[in-house]
Structure formats: C-alpha cells, structure tokens
Amino acid sequence: MVRTVDLAIYADTVAGEHAALAARLEQAHARLREAAIERDARAHLAADAVRELESLGILGGIDERTARSEIHRLSRALDAVEQLQSWIESRLELSAA
C-alpha cells in the first residue's frame, strides 16, 4: 500500500521533471526558429559577411535535423510524463476518498 504522502512527494518530483522537459522542448523550438532566421539572413547578406559571421560562430551553429529529432523525442517524453502525472493524480484522488 502506497501512502498518500509518498504519492504527493512523487507527484512533486514528476512535476519537476515535466517542467524541465517542457523547458527543453521550448529551447529546441527556439533553435528551429533561430535556424529559420539564419537562413533568411544568409539569403540577404553578402557572402563575405556570411563567412565572417560563420567564423565568429554567430551563424551556422544550429543543426535543424538534430533540433527536429530532439523536438520529437522530447514531445514523446513529455507525453509519457503527463500520462504518469495523470495516473498519480488518480491514485491521490482514490486515497483521499
């Protein structure tokens, strides 16, 4: 038998994991948005300016394929954590009844 207090503590831990995953997912989305901005900038800047910006690491540091893969992986993980949170909440409701 799982005690309510143990479930509540576990719920807090899982909520922290959810928040961390959600933040990482938003960062991955932001990287994709930045990649789109970089693509547009490359199309409108002189080639020598693009080379200079690349040498400084200002342009070109985002791998869109990796970011998309990370978004997919993090979305699946977030979904799984949300399912776990739902299960924990149902157990907490049962223990409160």
Chimera marker file (.cmm) of the C-alpha trace (Angstrom):
<marker_set name="trace">
<marker id="1" x="0.000" y="0.000" z="0.000" r="1" g="1" b="0" radius="0.5"/>
<marker id="2" x="1.395" y="3.362" z="-1.063" r="1" g="1" b="0" radius="0.5"/>
<marker id="3" x="0.948" y="6.182" z="1.407" r="1" g="1" b="0" radius="0.5"/>
<marker id="4" x="-0.662" y="9.411" z="0.247" r="1" g="1" b="0" radius="0.5"/>
<marker id="5" x="2.312" y="11.440" z="1.414" r="1" g="1" b="0" radius="0.5"/>
<marker id="6" x="4.634" y="9.266" z="-0.695" r="1" g="1" b="0" radius="0.5"/>
<marker id="7" x="2.409" y="9.780" z="-3.735" r="1" g="1" b="0" radius="0.5"/>
<marker id="8" x="2.378" y="13.529" z="-3.141" r="1" g="1" b="0" radius="0.5"/>
<marker id="9" x="6.167" y="13.667" z="-2.871" r="1" g="1" b="0" radius="0.5"/>
<marker id="10" x="6.488" y="11.595" z="-6.033" r="1" g="1" b="0" radius="0.5"/>
<marker id="11" x="3.981" y="13.901" z="-7.779" r="1" g="1" b="0" radius="0.5"/>
<marker id="12" x="6.216" y="16.869" z="-6.924" r="1" g="1" b="0" radius="0.5"/>
<marker id="13" x="9.263" y="15.081" z="-8.323" r="1" g="1" b="0" radius="0.5"/>
<marker id="14" x="7.451" y="14.210" z="-11.533" r="1" g="1" b="0" radius="0.5"/>
<marker id="15" x="6.156" y="17.788" z="-11.822" r="1" g="1" b="0" radius="0.5"/>
<marker id="16" x="9.757" y="18.984" z="-11.695" r="1" g="1" b="0" radius="0.5"/>
<marker id="17" x="10.688" y="16.565" z="-14.470" r="1" g="1" b="0" radius="0.5"/>
<marker id="18" x="7.732" y="17.806" z="-16.506" r="1" g="1" b="0" radius="0.5"/>
<marker id="19" x="8.835" y="21.413" z="-16.121" r="1" g="1" b="0" radius="0.5"/>
<marker id="20" x="12.399" y="20.560" z="-17.142" r="1" g="1" b="0" radius="0.5"/>
<marker id="21" x="11.237" y="18.647" z="-20.218" r="1" g="1" b="0" radius="0.5"/>
<marker id="22" x="8.848" y="21.442" z="-21.205" r="1" g="1" b="0" radius="0.5"/>
<marker id="23" x="11.689" y="23.977" z="-20.949" r="1" g="1" b="0" radius="0.5"/>
<marker id="24" x="13.987" y="21.809" z="-23.060" r="1" g="1" b="0" radius="0.5"/>
<marker id="25" x="11.221" y="21.396" z="-25.650" r="1" g="1" b="0" radius="0.5"/>
<marker id="26" x="10.744" y="25.166" z="-25.848" r="1" g="1" b="0" radius="0.5"/>
<marker id="27" x="14.514" y="25.622" z="-26.267" r="1" g="1" b="0" radius="0.5"/>
<marker id="28" x="14.506" y="23.146" z="-29.165" r="1" g="1" b="0" radius="0.5"/>
<marker id="29" x="11.627" y="25.035" z="-30.795" r="1" g="1" b="0" radius="0.5"/>
<marker id="30" x="13.572" y="28.277" z="-30.310" r="1" g="1" b="0" radius="0.5"/>
<marker id="31" x="16.603" y="26.744" z="-32.060" r="1" g="1" b="0" radius="0.5"/>
<marker id="32" x="14.415" y="25.930" z="-35.065" r="1" g="1" b="0" radius="0.5"/>
<marker id="33" x="13.096" y="29.486" z="-35.140" r="1" g="1" b="0" radius="0.5"/>
<marker id="34" x="16.677" y="30.791" z="-34.957" r="1" g="1" b="0" radius="0.5"/>
<marker id="35" x="17.689" y="28.498" z="-37.826" r="1" g="1" b="0" radius="0.5"/>
<marker id="36" x="14.906" y="29.987" z="-39.957" r="1" g="1" b="0" radius="0.5"/>
<marker id="37" x="16.153" y="33.489" z="-39.142" r="1" g="1" b="0" radius="0.5"/>
<marker id="38" x="19.708" y="32.451" z="-40.064" r="1" g="1" b="0" radius="0.5"/>
<marker id="39" x="18.509" y="31.019" z="-43.390" r="1" g="1" b="0" radius="0.5"/>
<marker id="40" x="16.767" y="34.274" z="-44.190" r="1" g="1" b="0" radius="0.5"/>
<marker id="41" x="19.810" y="36.319" z="-43.150" r="1" g="1" b="0" radius="0.5"/>
<marker id="42" x="22.105" y="34.221" z="-45.352" r="1" g="1" b="0" radius="0.5"/>
<marker id="43" x="19.841" y="34.893" z="-48.325" r="1" g="1" b="0" radius="0.5"/>
<marker id="44" x="20.035" y="38.644" z="-47.804" r="1" g="1" b="0" radius="0.5"/>
<marker id="45" x="23.601" y="39.257" z="-46.641" r="1" g="1" b="0" radius="0.5"/>
<marker id="46" x="26.744" y="39.487" z="-48.730" r="1" g="1" b="0" radius="0.5"/>
<marker id="47" x="28.749" y="36.250" z="-48.952" r="1" g="1" b="0" radius="0.5"/>
<marker id="48" x="31.752" y="37.799" z="-47.175" r="1" g="1" b="0" radius="0.5"/>
<marker id="49" x="29.537" y="38.914" z="-44.283" r="1" g="1" b="0" radius="0.5"/>
<marker id="50" x="28.067" y="35.405" z="-44.005" r="1" g="1" b="0" radius="0.5"/>
<marker id="51" x="31.573" y="33.880" z="-43.949" r="1" g="1" b="0" radius="0.5"/>
<marker id="52" x="32.647" y="36.332" z="-41.255" r="1" g="1" b="0" radius="0.5"/>
<marker id="53" x="29.567" y="35.602" z="-39.145" r="1" g="1" b="0" radius="0.5"/>
<marker id="54" x="30.163" y="31.861" z="-39.560" r="1" g="1" b="0" radius="0.5"/>
<marker id="55" x="33.805" y="32.222" z="-38.496" r="1" g="1" b="0" radius="0.5"/>
<marker id="56" x="32.603" y="34.001" z="-35.352" r="1" g="1" b="0" radius="0.5"/>
<marker id="57" x="30.091" y="31.245" z="-34.667" r="1" g="1" b="0" radius="0.5"/>
<marker id="58" x="27.177" y="33.650" z="-34.986" r="1" g="1" b="0" radius="0.5"/>
<marker id="59" x="25.700" y="31.854" z="-37.997" r="1" g="1" b="0" radius="0.5"/>
<marker id="60" x="25.635" y="28.155" z="-38.681" r="1" g="1" b="0" radius="0.5"/>
<marker id="61" x="25.585" y="26.653" z="-35.240" r="1" g="1" b="0" radius="0.5"/>
<marker id="62" x="22.135" y="25.087" z="-35.483" r="1" g="1" b="0" radius="0.5"/>
<marker id="63" x="21.551" y="21.626" z="-36.923" r="1" g="1" b="0" radius="0.5"/>
<marker id="64" x="17.880" y="21.641" z="-37.890" r="1" g="1" b="0" radius="0.5"/>
<marker id="65" x="17.678" y="17.863" z="-38.270" r="1" g="1" b="0" radius="0.5"/>
<marker id="66" x="19.015" y="17.373" z="-34.744" r="1" g="1" b="0" radius="0.5"/>
<marker id="67" x="16.637" y="20.021" z="-33.369" r="1" g="1" b="0" radius="0.5"/>
<marker id="68" x="13.645" y="18.369" z="-35.056" r="1" g="1" b="0" radius="0.5"/>
<marker id="69" x="14.700" y="14.971" z="-33.726" r="1" g="1" b="0" radius="0.5"/>
<marker id="70" x="15.048" y="16.421" z="-30.240" r="1" g="1" b="0" radius="0.5"/>
<marker id="71" x="11.601" y="18.022" z="-30.500" r="1" g="1" b="0" radius="0.5"/>
<marker id="72" x="10.112" y="14.669" z="-31.453" r="1" g="1" b="0" radius="0.5"/>
<marker id="73" x="11.906" y="12.843" z="-28.625" r="1" g="1" b="0" radius="0.5"/>
<marker id="74" x="11.046" y="15.474" z="-26.021" r="1" g="1" b="0" radius="0.5"/>
<marker id="75" x="7.402" y="15.568" z="-27.134" r="1" g="1" b="0" radius="0.5"/>
<marker id="76" x="7.142" y="11.796" z="-26.632" r="1" g="1" b="0" radius="0.5"/>
<marker id="77" x="8.833" y="12.063" z="-23.243" r="1" g="1" b="0" radius="0.5"/>
<marker id="78" x="6.547" y="14.889" z="-22.181" r="1" g="1" b="0" radius="0.5"/>
<marker id="79" x="3.511" y="12.854" z="-23.209" r="1" g="1" b="0" radius="0.5"/>
<marker id="80" x="4.736" y="9.900" z="-21.149" r="1" g="1" b="0" radius="0.5"/>
<marker id="81" x="5.339" y="12.110" z="-18.105" r="1" g="1" b="0" radius="0.5"/>
<marker id="82" x="1.863" y="13.603" z="-18.486" r="1" g="1" b="0" radius="0.5"/>
<marker id="83" x="0.388" y="10.097" z="-18.521" r="1" g="1" b="0" radius="0.5"/>
<marker id="84" x="2.316" y="9.320" z="-15.339" r="1" g="1" b="0" radius="0.5"/>
<marker id="85" x="1.078" y="12.544" z="-13.743" r="1" g="1" b="0" radius="0.5"/>
<marker id="86" x="-2.478" y="11.630" z="-14.629" r="1" g="1" b="0" radius="0.5"/>
<marker id="87" x="-2.059" y="8.205" z="-13.057" r="1" g="1" b="0" radius="0.5"/>
<marker id="88" x="-0.566" y="9.722" z="-9.893" r="1" g="1" b="0" radius="0.5"/>
<marker id="89" x="-3.432" y="12.214" z="-9.657" r="1" g="1" b="0" radius="0.5"/>
<marker id="90" x="-5.984" y="9.417" z="-9.947" r="1" g="1" b="0" radius="0.5"/>
<marker id="91" x="-4.215" y="7.495" z="-7.176" r="1" g="1" b="0" radius="0.5"/>
<marker id="92" x="-4.166" y="10.606" z="-4.996" r="1" g="1" b="0" radius="0.5"/>
<marker id="93" x="-7.905" y="11.085" z="-5.570" r="1" g="1" b="0" radius="0.5"/>
<marker id="94" x="-8.564" y="7.474" z="-4.619" r="1" g="1" b="0" radius="0.5"/>
<marker id="95" x="-6.505" y="7.739" z="-1.474" r="1" g="1" b="0" radius="0.5"/>
<marker id="96" x="-8.330" y="10.939" z="-0.483" r="1" g="1" b="0" radius="0.5"/>
<marker id="97" x="-11.745" y="9.296" z="-0.832" r="1" g="1" b="0" radius="0.5"/>
<link id1="1" id2="2" r="1" g="1" b="0" radius="0.2"/>
<link id1="2" id2="3" r="1" g="1" b="0" radius="0.2"/>
<link id1="3" id2="4" r="1" g="1" b="0" radius="0.2"/>
<link id1="4" id2="5" r="1" g="1" b="0" radius="0.2"/>
<link id1="5" id2="6" r="1" g="1" b="0" radius="0.2"/>
<link id1="6" id2="7" r="1" g="1" b="0" radius="0.2"/>
<link id1="7" id2="8" r="1" g="1" b="0" radius="0.2"/>
<link id1="8" id2="9" r="1" g="1" b="0" radius="0.2"/>
<link id1="9" id2="10" r="1" g="1" b="0" radius="0.2"/>
<link id1="10" id2="11" r="1" g="1" b="0" radius="0.2"/>
<link id1="11" id2="12" r="1" g="1" b="0" radius="0.2"/>
<link id1="12" id2="13" r="1" g="1" b="0" radius="0.2"/>
<link id1="13" id2="14" r="1" g="1" b="0" radius="0.2"/>
<link id1="14" id2="15" r="1" g="1" b="0" radius="0.2"/>
<link id1="15" id2="16" r="1" g="1" b="0" radius="0.2"/>
<link id1="16" id2="17" r="1" g="1" b="0" radius="0.2"/>
<link id1="17" id2="18" r="1" g="1" b="0" radius="0.2"/>
<link id1="18" id2="19" r="1" g="1" b="0" radius="0.2"/>
<link id1="19" id2="20" r="1" g="1" b="0" radius="0.2"/>
<link id1="20" id2="21" r="1" g="1" b="0" radius="0.2"/>
<link id1="21" id2="22" r="1" g="1" b="0" radius="0.2"/>
<link id1="22" id2="23" r="1" g="1" b="0" radius="0.2"/>
<link id1="23" id2="24" r="1" g="1" b="0" radius="0.2"/>
<link id1="24" id2="25" r="1" g="1" b="0" radius="0.2"/>
<link id1="25" id2="26" r="1" g="1" b="0" radius="0.2"/>
<link id1="26" id2="27" r="1" g="1" b="0" radius="0.2"/>
<link id1="27" id2="28" r="1" g="1" b="0" radius="0.2"/>
<link id1="28" id2="29" r="1" g="1" b="0" radius="0.2"/>
<link id1="29" id2="30" r="1" g="1" b="0" radius="0.2"/>
<link id1="30" id2="31" r="1" g="1" b="0" radius="0.2"/>
<link id1="31" id2="32" r="1" g="1" b="0" radius="0.2"/>
<link id1="32" id2="33" r="1" g="1" b="0" radius="0.2"/>
<link id1="33" id2="34" r="1" g="1" b="0" radius="0.2"/>
<link id1="34" id2="35" r="1" g="1" b="0" radius="0.2"/>
<link id1="35" id2="36" r="1" g="1" b="0" radius="0.2"/>
<link id1="36" id2="37" r="1" g="1" b="0" radius="0.2"/>
<link id1="37" id2="38" r="1" g="1" b="0" radius="0.2"/>
<link id1="38" id2="39" r="1" g="1" b="0" radius="0.2"/>
<link id1="39" id2="40" r="1" g="1" b="0" radius="0.2"/>
<link id1="40" id2="41" r="1" g="1" b="0" radius="0.2"/>
<link id1="41" id2="42" r="1" g="1" b="0" radius="0.2"/>
<link id1="42" id2="43" r="1" g="1" b="0" radius="0.2"/>
<link id1="43" id2="44" r="1" g="1" b="0" radius="0.2"/>
<link id1="44" id2="45" r="1" g="1" b="0" radius="0.2"/>
<link id1="45" id2="46" r="1" g="1" b="0" radius="0.2"/>
<link id1="46" id2="47" r="1" g="1" b="0" radius="0.2"/>
<link id1="47" id2="48" r="1" g="1" b="0" radius="0.2"/>
<link id1="48" id2="49" r="1" g="1" b="0" radius="0.2"/>
<link id1="49" id2="50" r="1" g="1" b="0" radius="0.2"/>
<link id1="50" id2="51" r="1" g="1" b="0" radius="0.2"/>
<link id1="51" id2="52" r="1" g="1" b="0" radius="0.2"/>
<link id1="52" id2="53" r="1" g="1" b="0" radius="0.2"/>
<link id1="53" id2="54" r="1" g="1" b="0" radius="0.2"/>
<link id1="54" id2="55" r="1" g="1" b="0" radius="0.2"/>
<link id1="55" id2="56" r="1" g="1" b="0" radius="0.2"/>
<link id1="56" id2="57" r="1" g="1" b="0" radius="0.2"/>
<link id1="57" id2="58" r="1" g="1" b="0" radius="0.2"/>
<link id1="58" id2="59" r="1" g="1" b="0" radius="0.2"/>
<link id1="59" id2="60" r="1" g="1" b="0" radius="0.2"/>
<link id1="60" id2="61" r="1" g="1" b="0" radius="0.2"/>
<link id1="61" id2="62" r="1" g="1" b="0" radius="0.2"/>
<link id1="62" id2="63" r="1" g="1" b="0" radius="0.2"/>
<link id1="63" id2="64" r="1" g="1" b="0" radius="0.2"/>
<link id1="64" id2="65" r="1" g="1" b="0" radius="0.2"/>
<link id1="65" id2="66" r="1" g="1" b="0" radius="0.2"/>
<link id1="66" id2="67" r="1" g="1" b="0" radius="0.2"/>
<link id1="67" id2="68" r="1" g="1" b="0" radius="0.2"/>
<link id1="68" id2="69" r="1" g="1" b="0" radius="0.2"/>
<link id1="69" id2="70" r="1" g="1" b="0" radius="0.2"/>
<link id1="70" id2="71" r="1" g="1" b="0" radius="0.2"/>
<link id1="71" id2="72" r="1" g="1" b="0" radius="0.2"/>
<link id1="72" id2="73" r="1" g="1" b="0" radius="0.2"/>
<link id1="73" id2="74" r="1" g="1" b="0" radius="0.2"/>
<link id1="74" id2="75" r="1" g="1" b="0" radius="0.2"/>
<link id1="75" id2="76" r="1" g="1" b="0" radius="0.2"/>
<link id1="76" id2="77" r="1" g="1" b="0" radius="0.2"/>
<link id1="77" id2="78" r="1" g="1" b="0" radius="0.2"/>
<link id1="78" id2="79" r="1" g="1" b="0" radius="0.2"/>
<link id1="79" id2="80" r="1" g="1" b="0" radius="0.2"/>
<link id1="80" id2="81" r="1" g="1" b="0" radius="0.2"/>
<link id1="81" id2="82" r="1" g="1" b="0" radius="0.2"/>
<link id1="82" id2="83" r="1" g="1" b="0" radius="0.2"/>
<link id1="83" id2="84" r="1" g="1" b="0" radius="0.2"/>
<link id1="84" id2="85" r="1" g="1" b="0" radius="0.2"/>
<link id1="85" id2="86" r="1" g="1" b="0" radius="0.2"/>
<link id1="86" id2="87" r="1" g="1" b="0" radius="0.2"/>
<link id1="87" id2="88" r="1" g="1" b="0" radius="0.2"/>
<link id1="88" id2="89" r="1" g="1" b="0" radius="0.2"/>
<link id1="89" id2="90" r="1" g="1" b="0" radius="0.2"/>
<link id1="90" id2="91" r="1" g="1" b="0" radius="0.2"/>
<link id1="91" id2="92" r="1" g="1" b="0" radius="0.2"/>
<link id1="92" id2="93" r="1" g="1" b="0" radius="0.2"/>
<link id1="93" id2="94" r="1" g="1" b="0" radius="0.2"/>
<link id1="94" id2="95" r="1" g="1" b="0" radius="0.2"/>
<link id1="95" id2="96" r="1" g="1" b="0" radius="0.2"/>
<link id1="96" id2="97" r="1" g="1" b="0" radius="0.2"/>
</marker_set>
